[in-house]
Amino acid sequence: MKKSVWMIMICLIFTASACHAPPKKETTEETSEVSAHKQAPVTTSLINESGQKIGSIEIRESSENGLDLHVKAKGLPPGPHGFHIHETGICETPDFETAGAHFNPTHREHGFDNPKGHHAGDMPNLEVGADGQIDVVVNVPDVTLKGGPNQLIDQNGRSFIIHAEADDYLSNPSGNSGKRIACGSITKEMVK
């Protein structure tokens, strides 16, 4: 009799503990943002006018807004340089004209100081150190990797161009930023 009482109690305890499994975690906006930020970045090489690799750009969805670009490069002239997203993902040397015009799906004017708005592909100047190197993260709030009119990944891809001079944030079409001295492209084959 005692054995059967103990067996019943053990069965009841086991059943009760099985019924009280820990609650499932709910997906919140915060956890979605964290998991989006942990997605593997897409990386492209930066090449100079001679076609030599001088660095890379790591592209990932921002936990804030748009995309974060981690730009690392060497062998650039010191000082400020215009930095833009261009409409086509082709970087042919020596002038990178194959990258096309600035990425501008909303058909606006160039420059952050332009009262008519700015291109989706306009970005802040890059400040290259005296040693010719840069290692910086740039946020681009107006673009996405995939989805929507401002997506970088479509049949054309996009290019990231570093110019010889600083962008004045106003003049069309590229802020008087001079010739194209470095390029990195992103295409749909690079993004899963």
Secondary structure as the mmCIF struct_conf table of DSSP 4:
data_model
#
loop_
_struct_conf.conf_type_id
_struct_conf.id
_struct_conf.beg_label_comp_id
_struct_conf.beg_label_asym_id
_struct_conf.beg_label_seq_id
_struct_conf.end_label_comp_id
_struct_conf.end_label_asym_id
_struct_conf.end_label_seq_id
HELX_RH_AL_P HELX_RH_AL_P1 LYS A 2 CYS A 19
TURN_TY1_P TURN_TY1_P1 HIS A 20 HIS A 20
HELX_LH_PP_P HELX_LH_PP_P1 ALA A 21 THR A 27
HELX_RH_AL_P HELX_RH_AL_P2 GLU A 29 HIS A 37
TURN_TY1_P TURN_TY1_P2 LYS A 38 LYS A 38
BEND BEND1 GLN A 39 GLN A 39
HELX_LH_PP_P HELX_LH_PP_P2 ALA A 40 PRO A 41
STRN STRN1 VAL A 42 ASN A 48
TURN_TY1_P TURN_TY1_P3 GLU A 49 SER A 50
BEND BEND2 GLY A 51 GLY A 51
STRN STRN2 LYS A 53 GLU A 61
BEND BEND3 SER A 63 GLY A 66
STRN STRN3 LEU A 67 ALA A 73
BEND BEND4 GLY A 75 GLY A 75
HELX_LH_PP_P HELX_LH_PP_P3 LEU A 76 PRO A 77
BEND BEND5 PRO A 78 PRO A 78
STRN STRN4 GLY A 79 HIS A 86
BEND BEND6 GLU A 87 THR A 88
TURN_TY1_P TURN_TY1_P4 THR A 93 ASP A 95
HELX_RH_3T_P HELX_RH_3T_P1 GLU A 97 ALA A 99
BEND BEND7 ALA A 101 ALA A 101
STRN STRN5 HIS A 102 HIS A 102
TURN_TY1_P TURN_TY1_P5 PRO A 105 THR A 106
BEND BEND8 HIS A 110 GLY A 111
TURN_TY1_P TURN_TY1_P6 PHE A 112 ASP A 113
TURN_TY1_P TURN_TY1_P7 PRO A 115 LYS A 116
TURN_TY1_P TURN_TY1_P8 ALA A 120 GLY A 121
STRN STRN6 ASP A 122 VAL A 128
TURN_TY1_P TURN_TY1_P9 ALA A 130 ASP A 131
BEND BEND9 GLY A 132 GLY A 132
STRN STRN7 ILE A 134 VAL A 140
TURN_TY1_P TURN_TY1_P10 PRO A 141 ASP A 142
STRN STRN8 THR A 144 THR A 144
BEND BEND10 LEU A 145 GLY A 148
TURN_TY1_P TURN_TY1_P11 PRO A 149 ASN A 150
STRN STRN9 GLN A 151 GLN A 151
BEND BEND11 LEU A 152 LEU A 152
BEND BEND12 ASP A 154 ASN A 156
STRN STRN10 ARG A 158 HIS A 163
BEND BEND13 ALA A 164 GLU A 165
BEND BEND14 TYR A 169 SER A 171
TURN_TY1_P TURN_TY1_P12 ASN A 172 ASN A 176
BEND BEND15 LYS A 179 LYS A 179
STRN STRN11 ARG A 180 ILE A 186
HELX_RH_3T_P HELX_RH_3T_P2 LYS A 188 MET A 190
#
